[in-house]
Amino acid sequence: MRVVYVIDQADVHLTAGDGGHGLISFHREKFVPRGGPDGGDGGRGGNVVLVVDPAVHGLGGFRYRRQYRAARGGNGAKNKKHGSNGEDLELRVPPGTTVRLAATGEVIGDLVHEGDRLIVARGGRGGRGNVHFATATQQAPYISETGQRGEDVRVELELKLLADVGLVGLPNAGKSTLLRAVSRATPKVADYPFTTLEPYLGVVEVGYDSYVMADIPGLIEGAHAGAGLGLEFLRHIERTRLLIHVVDAAAEDPLRAIDVIDAELAAYTPELGRRRQILAFNKMDVPEAAARRDSLAEAARRLGRTPAFIAAAARQGTADLARLAFEELERAREEEPQPETPVATQVLRPRPRGPQFHIEREDGAFRVVGDRPVVLVEMLALQSDDSRAEAMRRLGRMGVVAALKRAGARTGDPVRFGDIELRWEP
């Protein structure tokens, strides 16, 4: 049994670097026995960044490794020295990569152009050293913050090839042979169906101009509903401007092949069914196909499409088809709607004020849900007794203490903030 790897989708787990810890330290040197606090801040954790690189041709690099973690920030040091920032982790992806949150399916990025960058997971900020907590009444604070945890996300990467022209057709119609004939691409060619299991790209040169052609693996009836690997392949056609439907003119019923592919394209998206299309009748060097030339040309005329007659294996008519495709591409570009007015700059407005947390009951404990109080406790509450007292003062100012009291929390009850559980001491 042959194992087929689909490399145009990947599910990866990305973890940004934690921030470095702030330091509790006091200045000590000769003749300065009681210097003030001098604990430095921790460095920022590294981000996880996706970067578009045209040299990457698929998502196969994520096949064997699915978890990535950026570097953490360095800890603060004496004499107010700042910890080093964690190095960003840059992951290279091909142009045309769409990024979704696995939990919600929300699209958070569409990476199309070379050099596009998307910060998928942000590094945690560094904790502050005790130098920041000195006040007129507390000149020697034993308070510092731990580094904030980096974001932890699971994302789904999906590649939609960026090609000008897409080759479609039933299996074994001759698409790969055509791509070999008009470009330098070398897809596998054999005389059995489903030889091509992954999309191939080739650059077609027409004089001093060129365009990108994609060989999409063969579609079968029911592909729009997932039959075979139809959904995996149809997504690659979405961004093409022109389709070349390669038809085996020597087959028993070439016209039915046209109907099958047309139905699958329209069922996937109606817009794809209306995409500009050339009908390339292949294997015209076979006598049975040559005898049908007039009827095939008439069928193309009824459909309102331009016919081309080729023998891809013998490279007969392929150069003419390449030029015809370029001319159709130019017409498609001219017909694309152009924005009449510049796109307005998005104005960001403040979020409406509202509760920044809420209290839940779980397993006999209270859980505080909300980014601000959870991050506060994670960064401040575990360093020292003074740090815990400072955390409680800030939770009081946030309204968390009052909310827990209203929820019925009493001294000694377990209260959870993220992964941290505290015994409540209001």
N, C-alpha and C positions, 0 to 999 in steps of 0.2 A: 504493500500500500504506500502510495506516494504522499508525503506530508507537504502541504502547500502553506507557505507563510505569506500572510497578507501584510505588506510593509507600509501601507498608506494609512494605517491607524495605529495608535499606541496609547496605552494607559500608563502614566508615570506618576510616581509619588515624589514630590519635591519638598524639601525642607530647607528653609533659610537658616543662616547661622544665628545662634544665640548671641545676645550682647554680652560683653565682658562685665565682670563684677566691679563695683566701686569698692574702694579700700577705706578701712578705718585705720588712720595713722595720725601721729602727732609729731611735729617737728622736734628733733632732738639733735643738738650739737653742743660743742664746748661753749660754755658761758651762756647757753640758752637752755636751761634745764626744763623749762615749761613752755615750749613753743606751742603755737596754736595748731589746729587740725590741718593736715596737709595731704589727706588721702585723695588720690587722683580718680578720675572717672574711667569706667570701662569703655572699650571701643565698640563701635557698631558692628553687628553681625553682617556677614556677607549676604547679598541678595542672590536669588536664582533668576537668571535672565535668559530668555530665548532670543537668539540673534539669527536673522536670515542670512544664509550663506549659499550663493548659487552653486558652489562646488558640491553641496550635499544634494543628492538626487532622490532621497527617500527617507523614510523613518525607520529603516532597518537597524540603525545604530541603537535604537531603544528596544530591540528584540530580546537581547540577553541581559540587559541591565535596566531595571525599571525604577530604581530608587537612587535619588541624588540628594546630596546635602552640601550646603555651602559652609565655608569656614566661620568659626565663631570669632567674636572680637576678643582682643587681649584684655586682661584685667588691669585696673588702675594701679599705679605704683606710688611710692613715697615722693615727697616734694612736688605734689600736685601733677605728677606725670600721667598723661592720658594714655590709656591702652591703645594698641594698634587696632585699626578697623579690619574686620574680616574681609578677605578677598572675595569679590563677587564670583559666582559660578556661572559661566556662560555656556549654554548648550546650543549648538548649531542645528538649525532646522532648514529645510528647503523652502524656497518661495512657494506661496500658496498654502501655508499651514494655518489651519484654524484651531484655536485653543478654547476649550470648554472646561468649566468646572464639572468634575465628575458627579458631584453630589446633586447639583441642580440642573445641569445641562446648559447653564448660562454661557454665552459666548463672551469671552473676556479679551479676545484679540484675534485679528485677521492679518497675518504676516504675509505681505505680498512682495514688497520691494527689497532689494539688496540693502543690507544694513539696518533694516527695521529691527527695533529692540522692544521687548516686552518684559517688564519686571513681573514675574508670576508670583513669587514669594518674597516678601520683604524681610530683611534681617531685623532682629530685635535691637532696640536702642541700648546703649551701654548704661549700666547703673551708675549713679552719682556717688562720689566719695563723700566722706564726712565733712569736707571743707564747705559743702553747700548747706549744711544743717546747723552751722554755728549762728547763734543769736546773742543778743545782749545779755540774756538771762541764762543761756546755755552755751558757754564758750568752749566746752570740751565735749562735743556730742559723740557718743558711741553709736552713731547711726550711719548706715550706708545702704545702698540698693544693690540687689543682685541684677544681673543683666536680664533684659526682657527676652523671652523665648522668641525665636524666629517663627515666621508663619509656616504652617504645615498644610500643604494642599495636595490633592490628587486631581490631575487634569487629564483630559482626553485630547490627544493631538490627532488631527485629521488632515490629510494632504489632498488638495484638489489641484491637479496639475495645471500649470499656467502654459497653455498652448494656444496658438492662433487657429489651428486646424485640427480637428479630431477625426480619426478614421473609425468608422463603425461598420458593423455587418455581422452576419452569422459566422460561427466558427468555420475556419478553413476557407474563407472567401478570398483570402490573398492579401489581407491588410499588411501583415509583416513583410511579405515579399515586395509590396508597393513601397513601404517605408525604406527598405533596403535600396530600392531602385532609384529613389529621388533624394536620398540623404546618405550620410555616412554612418547612420545608426546600424547596429548589427543585431536586431532581435532574432531569436531562434526561429528557424523556418523548418517545417516538417509537413508530411502529408497526412497528418491526423488532426482531429479537432482538439481545441484547447491547448495548442502548442504554446501560445502566449498566456502566461498566468499573471504577469505584472505589466503595467503600462510602460511603454518605451517612448522616449522623445528623440526627435531628429531635427536638425536644422536643414531646411530646404533652401538652396540658393537659386535665385532667378536673376541672372545678370549681376548687377551690383546690389540687388536687394535680397532679403532673406526673410523667412518666417519659420516658426516652430510648429512641427507636426507631431501629434501624439497617436501612437498605435494603441488603441483601447482593446483589451482582450474581448473575444467574441461574445456577443449577447445571445441569449436564447429566449424562447417564448416564456413569459412570466418573470423576466429579469427585474422588472419594476417592483415586483413583490418579493424579491430576494431569491428567486430561483437561480441555481448555480451560484455565482458570485456577482450577480447583477448589480446589486446596490453598491458593492465595492467599486465597480467599474463605472457605473453611470455618473457618479459624482465627479469624475474627471472630465466629463464632457461639459459640465455646467459653465465653465469659464471660457470655452472656445467661441470664436466668432463665426466659424464655418465648419460644417460637417461634410466629409466625403463618405458617402455610403457605398462601400465596396460590395458589389453583387457578383456572385458566381454565375456568369451568363451561361455556363455549360451545365448548370444544375437542372434537375427535372422541372422545377417550377420557379424561375427567377422572380416572377412578379409576386408570388406569395412571400418570398424572402423580404421584398420591399415592404409589404403590408405588415409583416411581423415586427420589423425594426421600427417602422413608423408608429405602430401601436405602443411599443415599449417606451419610446422616447416621449410620446404624448402622455402616457400614463404616469411617467416619472414626474414630469412637470409640463404643463401645457406650453409654457414658453419654449421649452426645449423642442417640443414637437413643431414649433413654428420657426426654428432656427434655419438660417440660409443653408442650403444643401446642394451638393453635386452628386449625381448618380454616376458612379464609375463602374461600368460593366467590364468585369475582368474575364480573362481566359478566352479572349476573342480569337486566339489562334486555333481554338478547337472548332472543327467544322460545325458541330451542332450549335455552338454559340454564334458563329458567323452567320448562320442561316437565319438567326432571330434578330439580326441587327435592326431591320426596319421596324419590327413590332416593339422592340425595346425602346427605340427612339420615340415612337409614338406614345408609349406608356409614360416616358419622362416628360413629354410635352403636355400630356393630360394633367400631370402632377405639378406642372409649372416649374420644373427643375431642368437644369442644364445637364445633358448627358455627356459622358466621355467614354470612349471605347479603348480598352487597353489590354495588353498581355503582359502583366507585371513580371512574370518569370523571364520572359524574353526581352523585357524593357522596351516594348513597343507601345508608343503613345504615352508613356509615363512623363516625358519631358513636357509634352503639350498639356497634360493634366496639371503638372506643377505650375505652369504659367497661367492656366485657367484659374486655378485656386488662388493665385496671387491677385489676379484681376478681381475675382469675387471678394477677396479680403479687402481690397481697396474700396470697393463699393460698400461693403459692410461698415467700414470705418467711417465713410462719409455719411452714412445713414444713422450713425449713433447719435442720439440726442445730446446736444451740448448745453450746459447750463447757461441760461440767459443772464442771470445775475449772480454775483459772487455769493458763495455760501456764507451765511452769517456766522460770526464767531459765537460759540456757545458761551452763555453767561452762567456762571455758577452762582447759585443763591444759597444763603445759609439754610441749613436744615431746620425744620420747625422744632422748637423746644418741646421736650417731652421727657418721660421717664427714661433714665439712662441705665436702668437695671430693674429686675424684678426678683421676687423670692419664690422659690419652689420647695415643696416637701418631697423627700425621697428617702425611703428606707430608714425612717426614724430620724433623719437629719434635715437640715435646712441647706438649700443651695442658692447662692447668690449668682444670678445670671446677668452678665453685662461686662463689656470690655473694660471699662474704667476701673471698677472695684476689683475685678479679677487680676488685672495687670498690677494694680497697686499692691495687692497682697503678695502676689508672686515676687515682686521686686523688693518689697520692703519688710515683710512681716517675719522673715526667718533669720535675719542677720544677728539680732541681739535683742535683749529685753527692751532697750531704748527704741530699737527699730519697730518692734511690735507695738509699743505704746504710741509711736508716731503714726503707725498705720491705723490704729484705732481712732486717733484724733481725726485723721483725714476721712476715715469712713463715717465718722460722726458728722463732719461737715458736708459730706455727700448725701446724707440722709439714710445711709445703710443701717446704722444702729437703730434709728427710730423705726425703720421698716421691719427689721428683725423683731423688734419688741412688739410691734403690732401683729406680726405673724405668730407670736407666742414663744419666741426663743427665750430660754432661761439660762442662767449661769451653768456652765458645764455641758450644755447641749452641743453636739457636733454641728459645725457650720462649714460648708465646703465652698471654696473659691477655686474653680478650675480643678486641678489635681491636688490642691492643698486642702487639708481638713484641719480646722482649728477647734479647740474647745472654747465656747463662747464665754468671754469675761467682759461684759459691758462696763 
